Amino acid sequence: MYVIKVKGVAKIPDYVQLRDEAFTLLAYFRVDRPDKSLQKIGLADKTQLIMDMVKEMPFGQIKKIEI
């Protein structure tokens, strides 16, 4: 799975994208509201792990993670 942190502009907030190995979009959520989206794709128990990684990432970077 890949994590991408996207910087918002003006009124658009910062977002996170989760993509699979084929780079298909699995989840797209605001940095400050990950719960509902992660729960929907079955990763509610990994929320803290994913968000800790996202907080350390610079914007625009793609990072591969194993979950």
C-alpha positions as a Python dict, from the first residue, in 0.01 Angstrom:
ca = {
    (1, 'M'): (0, 0, 0),
    (2, 'Y'): (114, 354, -72),
    (3, 'V'): (53, 670, 131),
    (4, 'I'): (55, 1016, -29),
    (5, 'K'): (25, 1339, 169),
    (6, 'V'): (-130, 1624, -33),
    (7, 'K'): (-101, 1991, 71),
    (8, 'G'): (-426, 2187, 59),
    (9, 'V'): (-452, 2533, -92),
    (10, 'A'): (-650, 2826, 52),
    (11, 'K'): (-979, 2681, 179),
    (12, 'I'): (-897, 2325, 70),
    (13, 'P'): (-751, 2126, 365),
    (14, 'D'): (-455, 1886, 362),
    (15, 'Y'): (-543, 1533, 250),
    (16, 'V'): (-401, 1181, 258),
    (17, 'Q'): (-442, 924, -18),
    (18, 'L'): (-405, 549, 37),
    (19, 'R'): (-344, 347, -278),
    (20, 'D'): (-294, -24, -343),
    (21, 'E'): (-13, -196, -537),
    (22, 'A'): (-183, -115, -870),
    (23, 'F'): (-204, 249, -749),
    (24, 'T'): (-584, 232, -728),
    (25, 'L'): (-727, 482, -481),
    (26, 'L'): (-845, 304, -165),
    (27, 'A'): (-911, 602, 62),
    (28, 'Y'): (-892, 979, 45),
    (29, 'F'): (-936, 1167, 372),
    (30, 'R'): (-850, 1487, 554),
    (31, 'V'): (-541, 1469, 774),
    (32, 'D'): (-748, 1569, 1076),
    (33, 'R'): (-1036, 1321, 1009),
    (34, 'P'): (-907, 975, 915),
    (35, 'D'): (-1142, 758, 1123),
    (36, 'K'): (-1443, 705, 896),
    (37, 'S'): (-1240, 641, 579),
    (38, 'L'): (-1001, 397, 744),
    (39, 'Q'): (-1289, 214, 908),
    (40, 'K'): (-1462, 181, 570),
    (41, 'I'): (-1162, -1, 416),
    (42, 'G'): (-1100, -218, 723),
    (43, 'L'): (-797, -36, 866),
    (44, 'A'): (-958, 119, 1174),
    (45, 'D'): (-717, -73, 1399),
    (46, 'K'): (-419, 74, 1207),
    (47, 'T'): (-530, 438, 1232),
    (48, 'Q'): (-264, 543, 1484),
    (49, 'L'): (17, 372, 1290),
    (50, 'I'): (-86, 534, 961),
    (51, 'M'): (-138, 880, 1110),
    (52, 'D'): (197, 873, 1294),
    (53, 'M'): (364, 801, 960),
    (54, 'V'): (164, 1074, 783),
    (55, 'K'): (259, 1338, 1042),
    (56, 'E'): (630, 1274, 977),
    (57, 'M'): (599, 1278, 596),
    (58, 'P'): (663, 1591, 392),
    (59, 'F'): (389, 1697, 150),
    (60, 'G'): (399, 1544, -197),
    (61, 'Q'): (598, 1238, -98),
    (62, 'I'): (484, 885, -179),
    (63, 'K'): (572, 623, 79),
    (64, 'K'): (522, 247, 52),
    (65, 'I'): (397, 78, 369),
    (66, 'E'): (331, -283, 461),
    (67, 'I'): (14, -342, 661),
}
